[in-house]
Amino acid sequence: MNEIKIFYKRKLPHYQPPGYTFFITFRLYATMPKEIVDRYKLLKETQLKNLNNFENKKIRSEKYLAFKKNYFKLYDEYLDKASYGPKWLQDRKIADIVKKALHYNDGIKYNLIAYTIMPNHVHLVIEPIIEKFVGRTDCSTYIVTSILKSLKWYTARECNKILNRSGAFWQHESYDHVVRNSESLIRIVKYVLNNPVKAGLVSDTEEYMFNYVNEKLIN
C-alpha cells in the first residue's frame, strides 16, 4: 500500500499531515532574480541559526513561526511587484486555464476553499480529500505535492500551447503551509482575496475576476 508521508525538505520544508487544510503558493518560472533568491537564502540561514540561541522549545517554536510568516511575506511582496520575469497569468486566456484546472478537481481530490490568480503567482487554499490518496500507487505519497504535480503538469502543457513556447512554465518548488484552526483559515482567506488589492491591481476584492472563495467552507 502506498502510505501517505508527512515531511520532506528541498529548498523549503514541506510538512503535509493528512486531515488538514493547506495554504499554498506557487509561482511562474524565473520570476525572481538569483541575487534576490541568494539574499533571502542568506537571511534565512542567519535567522534560523539565531533561533538556536533560544533554549526554551516553546519560545523557539513561536520565534520560528514568526520567522516563517515574515520570510513568506518577503517573497510575496516581491512577487506582487511583478517587476521581474514573466507575467503570463495576466493574460486572461492563460489565467482561465489555471482557473478551470483548479475547479476541475474540486470535490474529487480536494475541497476548493479559495484562490487568487496573480500575474506571476497563485495563492490557493484547499482541503485534500484523504481517501482519494490512500493506497494509490500512481501519485506521490505527499498529498499536496501530488495535487500540485498534476495541476502544474496539465496547466503548463496547455498554457505553453497558447503561448507557442516550450520549457518550464512553473517554478518547480512551491510553498505550502498547514492551516491549524478556523481563525487562521479566515485570516489566510482574507489575505488571499486581498492580494490583488494590496498589489494595486484593483481597489476592491470583488472587482478581481480571478478571486474565488467558497463561503460555506469557512463559516
C-alpha positions as a Python dict, from the first residue, in 0.01 Angstrom:
ca = {
    (1, 'M'): (0, 0, 0),
    (2, 'N'): (119, 349, -84),
    (3, 'E'): (125, 511, 261),
    (4, 'I'): (86, 886, 296),
    (5, 'K'): (407, 1054, 410),
    (6, 'I'): (420, 1377, 607),
    (7, 'F'): (752, 1561, 580),
    (8, 'Y'): (1030, 1622, 328),
    (9, 'K'): (1271, 1905, 255),
    (10, 'R'): (1418, 2051, -60),
    (11, 'K'): (1500, 2422, -58),
    (12, 'L'): (1190, 2464, 158),
    (13, 'P'): (1047, 2236, 429),
    (14, 'H'): (719, 2064, 339),
    (15, 'Y'): (500, 1940, 623),
    (16, 'Q'): (186, 1779, 480),
    (17, 'P'): (-8, 1588, 750),
    (18, 'P'): (-339, 1430, 644),
    (19, 'G'): (-661, 1581, 774),
    (20, 'Y'): (-559, 1947, 746),
    (21, 'T'): (-632, 2242, 523),
    (22, 'F'): (-336, 2393, 333),
    (23, 'F'): (-239, 2739, 214),
    (24, 'I'): (-26, 2702, -100),
    (25, 'T'): (163, 2950, -314),
    (26, 'F'): (322, 2864, -646),
    (27, 'R'): (481, 3096, -899),
    (28, 'L'): (581, 3113, -1262),
    (29, 'Y'): (927, 3002, -1363),
    (30, 'A'): (1212, 3253, -1317),
    (31, 'T'): (1007, 3526, -1152),
    (32, 'M'): (1280, 3614, -901),
    (33, 'P'): (1640, 3705, -991),
    (34, 'K'): (1919, 3493, -849),
    (35, 'E'): (2060, 3779, -640),
    (36, 'I'): (1726, 3819, -460),
    (37, 'V'): (1693, 3446, -403),
    (38, 'D'): (2051, 3431, -268),
    (39, 'R'): (1989, 3732, -43),
    (40, 'Y'): (1677, 3578, 107),
    (41, 'K'): (1854, 3245, 146),
    (42, 'L'): (2134, 3406, 345),
    (43, 'L'): (1879, 3588, 560),
    (44, 'K'): (1700, 3260, 627),
    (45, 'E'): (2019, 3078, 723),
    (46, 'T'): (2124, 3359, 958),
    (47, 'Q'): (1788, 3385, 1131),
    (48, 'L'): (1747, 3011, 1168),
    (49, 'K'): (2090, 2993, 1325),
    (50, 'N'): (1987, 3265, 1570),
    (51, 'L'): (1685, 3058, 1674),
    (52, 'N'): (1921, 2805, 1829),
    (53, 'N'): (2001, 3064, 2096),
    (54, 'F'): (1657, 3010, 2248),
    (55, 'E'): (1675, 2709, 2478),
    (56, 'N'): (1304, 2711, 2562),
    (57, 'K'): (1131, 2494, 2300),
    (58, 'K'): (803, 2685, 2318),
    (59, 'I'): (973, 3021, 2264),
    (60, 'R'): (1188, 2875, 1987),
    (61, 'S'): (877, 2738, 1817),
    (62, 'E'): (698, 3074, 1843),
    (63, 'K'): (1002, 3253, 1704),
    (64, 'Y'): (1022, 3005, 1417),
    (65, 'L'): (657, 3054, 1322),
    (66, 'A'): (705, 3433, 1330),
    (67, 'F'): (1016, 3399, 1113),
    (68, 'K'): (836, 3173, 866),
    (69, 'K'): (550, 3423, 833),
    (70, 'N'): (785, 3717, 776),
    (71, 'Y'): (1001, 3519, 534),
    (72, 'F'): (698, 3430, 323),
    (73, 'K'): (590, 3795, 331),
    (74, 'L'): (925, 3898, 178),
    (75, 'Y'): (876, 3664, -115),
    (76, 'D'): (512, 3755, -167),
    (77, 'E'): (572, 4128, -160),
    (78, 'Y'): (844, 4087, -421),
    (79, 'L'): (615, 3878, -643),
    (80, 'D'): (334, 4133, -605),
    (81, 'K'): (556, 4392, -774),
    (82, 'A'): (581, 4165, -1080),
    (83, 'S'): (894, 4357, -1176),
    (84, 'Y'): (1098, 4058, -1292),
    (85, 'G'): (1033, 3761, -1515),
    (86, 'P'): (719, 3650, -1700),
    (87, 'K'): (367, 3767, -1617),
    (88, 'W'): (183, 3514, -1830),
    (89, 'L'): (-106, 3485, -1586),
    (90, 'Q'): (-217, 3841, -1658),
    (91, 'D'): (-335, 3708, -1995),
    (92, 'R'): (-700, 3614, -1942),
    (93, 'K'): (-674, 3306, -2164),
    (94, 'I'): (-382, 3174, -1959),
    (95, 'A'): (-546, 3255, -1624),
    (96, 'D'): (-867, 3085, -1742),
    (97, 'I'): (-678, 2759, -1799),
    (98, 'V'): (-546, 2769, -1442),
    (99, 'K'): (-887, 2866, -1304),
    (100, 'K'): (-1064, 2577, -1479),
    (101, 'A'): (-794, 2333, -1365),
    (102, 'L'): (-834, 2444, -1003),
    (103, 'H'): (-1208, 2384, -1018),
    (104, 'Y'): (-1179, 2056, -1208),
    (105, 'N'): (-1063, 1858, -903),
    (106, 'D'): (-1289, 2036, -656),
    (107, 'G'): (-1475, 1763, -472),
    (108, 'I'): (-1255, 1498, -634),
    (109, 'K'): (-903, 1543, -492),
    (110, 'Y'): (-976, 1834, -262),
    (111, 'N'): (-1234, 2081, -141),
    (112, 'L'): (-1155, 2415, -301),
    (113, 'I'): (-1180, 2689, -40),
    (114, 'A'): (-1020, 2996, -201),
    (115, 'Y'): (-767, 3118, -453),
    (116, 'T'): (-638, 3421, -636),
    (117, 'I'): (-450, 3409, -966),
    (118, 'M'): (-199, 3693, -979),
    (119, 'P'): (8, 3795, -1286),
    (120, 'N'): (303, 3574, -1183),
    (121, 'H'): (184, 3355, -894),
    (122, 'V'): (-115, 3177, -744),
    (123, 'H'): (-239, 3161, -385),
    (124, 'L'): (-454, 2857, -312),
    (125, 'V'): (-638, 2723, -7),
    (126, 'I'): (-758, 2362, -23),
    (127, 'E'): (-865, 2076, 199),
    (128, 'P'): (-736, 1749, 46),
    (129, 'I'): (-978, 1456, 42),
    (130, 'I'): (-755, 1198, 209),
    (131, 'E'): (-936, 881, 98),
    (132, 'K'): (-857, 973, -262),
    (133, 'F'): (-486, 920, -193),
    (134, 'V'): (-462, 627, 49),
    (135, 'G'): (-333, 314, -120),
    (136, 'R'): (-277, 470, -462),
    (137, 'T'): (44, 392, -647),
    (138, 'D'): (1, 642, -931),
    (139, 'C'): (69, 957, -728),
    (140, 'S'): (314, 1100, -479),
    (141, 'T'): (292, 984, -118),
    (142, 'Y'): (289, 1352, -20),
    (143, 'I'): (-66, 1481, -53),
    (144, 'V'): (-13, 1845, -151),
    (145, 'T'): (286, 1762, -370),
    (146, 'S'): (76, 1508, -559),
    (147, 'I'): (-205, 1758, -617),
    (148, 'L'): (33, 2028, -738),
    (149, 'K'): (231, 1794, -962),
    (150, 'S'): (-81, 1704, -1159),
    (151, 'L'): (-211, 2061, -1164),
    (152, 'K'): (120, 2211, -1277),
    (153, 'W'): (181, 1948, -1542),
    (154, 'Y'): (-157, 1997, -1708),
    (155, 'T'): (-165, 2377, -1688),
    (156, 'A'): (196, 2411, -1807),
    (157, 'R'): (121, 2200, -2114),
    (158, 'E'): (-199, 2386, -2204),
    (159, 'C'): (-61, 2733, -2134),
    (160, 'N'): (254, 2669, -2334),
    (161, 'K'): (36, 2575, -2631),
    (162, 'I'): (-130, 2916, -2624),
    (163, 'L'): (200, 3095, -2568),
    (164, 'N'): (358, 2895, -2851),
    (165, 'R'): (654, 2806, -2634),
    (166, 'S'): (813, 2505, -2465),
    (167, 'G'): (1007, 2454, -2146),
    (168, 'A'): (942, 2527, -1781),
    (169, 'F'): (626, 2722, -1704),
    (170, 'W'): (606, 2693, -1324),
    (171, 'Q'): (886, 2722, -1070),
    (172, 'H'): (942, 2366, -953),
    (173, 'E'): (907, 2412, -579),
    (174, 'S'): (604, 2564, -410),
    (175, 'Y'): (526, 2699, -64),
    (176, 'D'): (276, 2508, 150),
    (177, 'H'): (156, 2590, 499),
    (178, 'V'): (-69, 2392, 734),
    (179, 'V'): (-380, 2581, 843),
    (180, 'R'): (-432, 2472, 1203),
    (181, 'N'): (-761, 2630, 1307),
    (182, 'S'): (-1065, 2825, 1188),
    (183, 'E'): (-922, 3161, 1296),
    (184, 'S'): (-610, 3104, 1086),
    (185, 'L'): (-825, 2990, 793),
    (186, 'I'): (-1031, 3310, 797),
    (187, 'R'): (-718, 3524, 823),
    (188, 'I'): (-546, 3340, 535),
    (189, 'V'): (-851, 3353, 308),
    (190, 'K'): (-876, 3728, 366),
    (191, 'Y'): (-507, 3759, 282),
    (192, 'V'): (-553, 3561, -40),
    (193, 'L'): (-855, 3760, -160),
    (194, 'N'): (-693, 4091, -69),
    (195, 'N'): (-371, 4017, -258),
    (196, 'P'): (-485, 4187, -584),
    (197, 'V'): (-583, 4496, -383),
    (198, 'K'): (-251, 4501, -197),
    (199, 'A'): (-68, 4472, -530),
    (200, 'G'): (-263, 4766, -674),
    (201, 'L'): (-444, 4565, -942),
    (202, 'V'): (-795, 4657, -820),
    (203, 'S'): (-946, 4872, -548),
    (204, 'D'): (-1184, 4607, -412),
    (205, 'T'): (-1155, 4228, -381),
    (206, 'E'): (-1486, 4170, -560),
    (207, 'E'): (-1359, 4353, -868),
    (208, 'Y'): (-1092, 4095, -937),
    (209, 'M'): (-1219, 3830, -1176),
    (210, 'F'): (-967, 3568, -1069),
    (211, 'N'): (-1057, 3569, -700),
    (212, 'Y'): (-1264, 3282, -559),
    (213, 'V'): (-1393, 3176, -219),
    (214, 'N'): (-1642, 2911, -107),
    (215, 'E'): (-1801, 3083, 191),
    (216, 'K'): (-1963, 2758, 308),
    (217, 'L'): (-1620, 2611, 385),
    (218, 'I'): (-1502, 2894, 610),
    (219, 'N'): (-1815, 2955, 820),
}
